[in-house]
Amino acid sequence: MNTITYNYKRVYVWELAVRFFHWVTVFSLIILVITGFVVANPPAITQNVEATNSYWFGYIRMIHLITAYILVANLIFRIYWAFAGNQFANWRNFIPYTKKGWNNIMHVLKVDIFLFSDKKHKLSNISIGHNYLAAFSYFIMTLFFIMQVATGFALMADTSNWWLPNMFHWIIDLFGGDIATRYVHHIFTWIFMAFVVIHVYLVLFHDYIEARGEASAMISGYKFVRAERINESEEQIIKKARKQMEDGGKSANLEVDDKEIGE
């Protein structure tokens, strides 16, 4: 039995800004889910102190709101970076507007989700950055998050004098009242939780199957890419990666065989 050995190059894919956005999102979602469930169904906690000296629920609600504002600011920053970052952070990756993008989505669904065998193995089906299904799912989840933020601000509007939450007061009328709006807000929370489970599973799946540093890349920024896909020498890649880290990722893009942005 012949064993084929491939040559891999260590490539700087995820810029510091992208990794920062990722981990702020991770920790913010954890805090929001925990505090959100407490706000939705506060436990009966008795304390041997005067009521005026016990304000734990108010602190929980404050933490929830502050974390939500942080996540909103984080998303705005990521949208900006979709235009300022490198080719792997570019907004074009998140909308499959080409035939190749839809073909890649079908390939990922077939091989990764439904676990069919990959009879016609093509190197281009293994994306250097996000595959098109993952990227498109992030786009959909961004729309869901905007809806989550809108319903959250709407629920806050009645007790706030700030113009921002009051801009979304009409959403309560749209859904037919506070209770329905709370249900929508709650349902989106479960959608995000399900998405996180699927996301972690697929990252670990790719890391195990492809062994290209899928998981560790969101810490180091580096992934391992087959040498034949790169039009640059090892020294050029290292030099460019260092320059990207120094100038925040604004240097020239990585030169790959396939000039399509999504690869």
Residue, then its C-alpha position, 0 to 999 in steps of 0.5 A: m500500500n502506497t502512502i502519499t505524503y503532502n507538503y504543507k505550508r504554515v499560512y497566516v489566515w486569521e488576523l488579530a482583529v478576526r480572532f479578537f472578534h471571535w473570542v469577544t463573541v464567545f465570552s459575550l454569548i456565554i454571559l448573555v445566555i446565563t444572565g438571560f435565563v436568570v432574567a427570564n426566570p429569576p430564582a427565589i433567593t432569600q437573604n437575611v438582609e434588608a431588601t434595600n441592601s439586596y439588589w442582585f437581580g438588578y446587577i444581573r440585568m445590568i450585566h446582561l445589558i452591558t454585555a449586549y452593548i459590547l456584543v453590538a459594538n463587536l459586531i459593528f467592528r467586524i462589519y468594518w473589518a469585512f472591508a478592511g481585513n485580508q481576503f479571508a475576512n472579506w465580506r464576499n466570503f459570507i454571501p455565496y453569489t457564485k456558482k462555485g460558492w453554491n457547489n462548495i455548500m453542496h459539497v460540505l453538506k454532502v461530506d461533512i453534514f451527511l457524511f457521504s464519501d468524497k468520491k471525486h476528491k478536489l483540493s479546491n473543496i477544502s477552503i483555506g479560510h471559511n468554507y462557503l456553508a460556514a461563512f453563509s451560516y455566519f451571515i444568517m446568524t448575524l441577521f438573527f443577532i440583529m433581530q435578537v438585539a432589536t427585540g431586546f431593545a424593544l423590551m427595554a424601551d418601556t423602562s428607558n429614557w434613552w433614544l436608542p431602545n425607544m427606536f425599537h418600541w414598535i417591534i412590541d406592537l409588531f409581535g402583538g405585545d410584550i409576552a410574544t416579543r419575549y418569546v421571540h427573544h427567548i427562541f433566538t437564544w435557543i437558536f444561538m445555543a444550538f448553533v454553537v454546539i454545531h459550530v464546535y462539533l464541525v470545527l473539531f471534525h475538520d480539525y480531526i479529519e483534515a489536520r490543518g490546525e482548524a481549532s488552534a488557528m483561532i488562537s494563533g492565526y495560522k493554518f496549514v495549507r497544501a504547498e501546491r495551492i500557494n504561489e509564494s515561497e515559505e520565506q515570502i509567506i513568513k515575511k508577509a505574515r509578520k508584516q500582516m501582524e505588524d500593520g493589522g492585516k493591511s498588507a497584500n493578500l496571500e497569493v493562492d492558485d485559485k484567485e477566487i476570494g472564497e478559497 
